[in-house]
Amino acid sequence: MKYTQLGRTGLKVSRLVLGTMNFGPQTDEPTSHSIMDAALGAGLNFFDTANVYGWGENKGRTEEILGTWFAQGGGRRDKTVLATKVYANMAGEGDPWPNYDRLSALNIRRAVEASLKRLQTDYIDLYQFHHVDRRTPFEEIWQAVDVLIQQGKVLYAGSSNFPGYKIAQANETAARRGSVGLVSEQCLYNLAERRAEMEVVPAAQEYGLGVIPWSPLHGGLLGGVIKKEVEGGRRASGRSADALANSSVRAQVQAYEDLLDKHGLEPGETALAWLLTRPGVTGPIVGPRTAEQLESALRALELELSEEVLSALDEIFPGPGASPEAFAW
């Protein structure tokens, strides 16, 4: 396993992040435990979850699955860098009571205690804001986080789905308070969706945040979706199906698959390996539903993409360019 520092921190994390969103909704508890054991056995130490995972009436279920895994002992918790998130509404379905979502000091306090209970641990390594809260000032957010850090319940704070200006605003506010501020940003970033390169990635690099891309295969679009349709009759669904309905996107994906077929490369592994070459990227999040999918993701760590392939990928999926040059003189 290859490791790197998480942003400007001294924390060492694996260059792949185990995403757990499928644990519960699509992968049962025993299989989820087996996948986590295999990941830890391979040296993958960075696990990502969120309080809302499980979804619907089962919100929190994914954290509970991690908690029962930690409870088995064997150094599981000590070896794992645990990241979870706060923002989504955790009240019951149809519950009208306020203050069960967003980033108020009250909800942060309430949410972290609930996550710790479900996770069966007494601290969270990386506590991430799952979305921007335009109603709550960062002074209030940092006051709440600083208390948690002083209590030893949280070690670091990160963001998710923040625009560049909010990363700057958050960390400038933290600096005025003498707080550590954000150390990571989890964003949508992959070959087919490169808008993060305009503002988010540069802001993260400027402020010393590690970039953690989510949906590295863009909902399966970059995982050989057309070839799977042709060979096995398995049709695309969700985000990839919506994208392939656009003829220009389908042509891009076909060119992508043709390029990789020419070089004997596997699409999903290549998409992950490409992200690992990007400046500022700590590691992409992989969300395996099976042990086989985890094994495929791990192979991406050893994949070296040639300059020829990297150049061709840029031609197929050109980035937006640097800001402001991308949209101004």
PyMOL commands that set and color helices and strands:
alter all, ss='L'
color gray80, all
select helices_A, chain A and resi 29-41+56-58+61-70+76-79+105-119+138-151+164-177+195-197+200-206+225-232+238-244+247-263+267-276+291-302+307-316
alter helices_A, ss='H'
color red, helices_A
select strands_A, chain A and resi 3-5+12-14+17-19+46-48+81-86+124-129+154-160+182-188+210-214+285-286
alter strands_A, ss='S'
color yellow, strands_A
deselect
rebuild
show_as cartoon
